[in-house]
């Protein structure tokens, strides 16, 4: 199952936010999922900066490729937009690793 990880980025400490998102990606991969971590673009942006809208648009396109979205805790307009878009695509949104595992068992993905 391809899982998009939606998490806070710009509010709070960016480095900690990236670390938390990558830690979740690592946990999901170890559990047999195929995570997509959009916060990896943080490192791309350090070398080749682009406006926030550039990254958000690319992230919204990736949603089409993923089977579901895991929304991590924390305030984030970008992550909220990703949830909204995923729901418009008719794809599931979960809010914890346990919910994700239950969804995977239920759908067989």
C-alpha positions in Angstrom: 0.0 0.0 0.0 1.4 3.4 -1.0 0.9 5.8 1.9 1.3 9.6 1.6 2.5 11.1 4.9 0.9 14.5 5.5 2.6 16.3 8.4 3.4 19.8 9.7 6.4 21.5 8.1 6.6 25.2 8.4 5.0 25.7 11.8 7.4 25.0 14.7 10.9 23.6 14.2 11.3 22.5 10.5 14.2 20.1 11.4 12.1 18.4 14.0 9.1 18.2 11.7 11.2 16.6 9.0 12.6 14.2 11.5 9.2 13.1 12.8 7.9 12.6 9.2 11.0 10.5 8.3 10.7 8.5 11.5 7.1 7.7 10.5 8.2 6.8 7.0 10.8 4.4 8.4 8.2 2.8 10.7 5.8 2.3 7.9 8.4 0.8 5.6 9.4 -1.6 8.3 5.7 -2.6 8.7 5.5 -3.4 5.0 4.0 -0.2 3.6 5.5 1.9 0.7 5.6 5.4 2.3 5.8 8.7 0.3 7.4 11.4 2.5 6.9 14.8 0.9 9.1 16.5 3.5 12.1 14.9 1.8 11.8 17.9 -0.6 13.1 19.9 2.3 16.6 18.8 1.2 15.9 19.5 -2.5 14.7 23.0 -1.5 18.0 23.7 0.3 19.9 23.2 -2.9 17.3 24.5 -5.4 14.8 26.8 -3.7 11.3 27.2 -5.1 8.2 29.0 -3.7 6.0 27.2 -1.3 3.3 26.9 -4.0 5.7 24.9 -6.2 6.2 22.2 -3.6 2.5 22.1 -2.6 1.5 21.6 -6.2 3.9 18.7 -6.6 2.7 17.2 -3.4 -0.9 17.4 -4.5 0.0 15.5 -7.7 1.6 12.7 -5.7 -1.7 12.2 -3.9 -3.1 10.7 -7.1 -0.4 8.0 -7.0 -1.0 7.0 -3.3 -3.6 4.6 -2.0 -4.2 6.5 1.2 -3.0 9.3 3.4 -1.7 9.2 6.9 -2.3 12.6 8.6 0.2 13.1 11.4 -0.7 15.4 14.4 -0.1 19.1 14.4 -1.3 22.3 12.8 -0.6 22.6 9.1 -2.5 24.3 6.3 -0.6 22.3 3.8 -1.4 18.9 5.4 -5.0 20.0 5.8 -5.1 20.8 2.0 -3.6 17.4 1.3 -6.3 15.7 3.4 -9.0 17.7 1.6 -7.6 16.8 -1.8 -7.3 13.1 -0.9 -10.9 13.0 0.2 -12.0 14.7 -3.0 -10.2 11.9 -4.9 -12.3 9.4 -2.9 -9.3 7.9 -1.2 -9.0 7.1 2.6 -7.4 9.2 5.2 -6.2 7.8 8.5 -4.8 9.5 11.6 -2.6 6.8 13.1 -0.4 3.9 12.3 -3.0 1.6 13.9 -5.8 3.0 11.7 -3.5 2.4 8.7 -2.9 -1.2 9.7 -6.6 -1.8 10.1 -7.3 -0.2 6.7 -4.7 -2.4 5.1 -6.2 -5.6 6.6 -9.7 -4.5 5.6 -8.9 -3.6 2.0 -6.2 -6.2 1.4 -3.9 -3.5 -0.1 
